[in-house]
């Protein structure tokens, strides 16, 4: 699932933006105005029915849709939801696809060539792209369409006003609709998992502080908890493919708020700042260095991918004690049973009393639906998208039809929240099928929807729900602590691109060197700070604050 967040690659955005400016005449040739109306065509005169009613158009209307093809959908043309939705809306989709691997390249080519579809769905078009191509007229503003036809969109904005604000560009326009996923476990992604049979064997309590964790890891290393007579235990391991598996991901929150991937915070004057030059960040690195120096962190943690991490966990006798990860599937085989013995570690209280779990208040998949200047009937295109927010339609589009994708409880099953269940999943996510679109388009999944799911005690949804609500929700951060998504204009995006890559690459290199002891934190910290200054960290933050104030401080 694509997420509109601060961490979307600015480098990619800059590349697309530059190309877009060079070909602006082609991209904006359909003469779309700020009202969200475009030049008419064959479909332009076909009436759009009253908001919230179906079919959407009296006469059959064709909608050209560019989407990212799901590997779990057999054939979009013969797909059961495609046929059902066409009958309901009277809108026939002509599909054009990119793959997950080439989507950015394909989007760039299409935007710069002027050979546009009517709508673009599922690409996670960045705020920078939305703003530049929106102002060129390539993407139509949705504001008036939302006002006139946004029955379901208005409900989403009422439920999550922060999303409306975060998807409104500084020019006042909204160019996209966003996917909303309020699965509780996905809102609190930074988790740590511990192999509990070792705790029981060594008569150890679940760690509650950073000091506790150090003691537990030392016991794992020295006391042969897997009982094979070999010193083969790995107290803690991680990886580099997923930032959430980094050894610093979870632990750094015991020292300073570590919201990934950009590690931004607000200072005491409500200005955007970074954590990477703060004394608390230094303390976090010193703690990790202390663990590493004692052989408590696997050296492979700084080079291995997810598959290598999973092999480390699964191969032979249990060897890995502690891992940071959003879900067990990243580090373990859920078709097996070993993952069931890993339970979450609650946020650890640091030496200064800090105990927190970053809550993703702005968790939405932005840039999920955009109307281009080539759309012959923008009103019909918008209504087609707006209805996908409807709970029943969204369920059918993404989970499947009743009886195939899901079924109603019949035997008094309980939902994740302990109340009577509302639905049971019949088709696991990731099944190759031809019944639904499997999250090809944006969607709206409420917390209540997830809580109404029936799942056995050992099924992943229940494990994640219970671990999250028990260990992380009590420590979730406040919304005022989170830096929201930000729209950058073309010049800001271009300048930020180079600065961000230079700074992030250097921080990644030095944080690793500090942890493994290749560089001395005590001796080289000042040099590290001076290097960040020389990389123009000041200007980097100025750009963030300029863009933030333009969007949020009007």
Helices and strands as residue ranges (DSSP letters): H 10-22, H 24-27, E 61-68, H 80-89, E 91-98, H 103-113, E 119-121, H 127-136, H 143-149, H 151-159, H 161-166, E 177-181, H 184-187, E 192-195, H 196-201, H 210-222, E 234-237, G 243-245, G 251-254, E 264-266, E 272-274, H 279-293, G 299-302, H 306-314, E 320-324, G 328-330, G 338-341, E 342-345, E 364-371, H 378-386, G 387-389, H 391-398, E 406-407, E 424-425, E 444-445, H 447-451, H 460-471, G 473-475, G 479-481, H 490-516, H 521-534, H 537-552
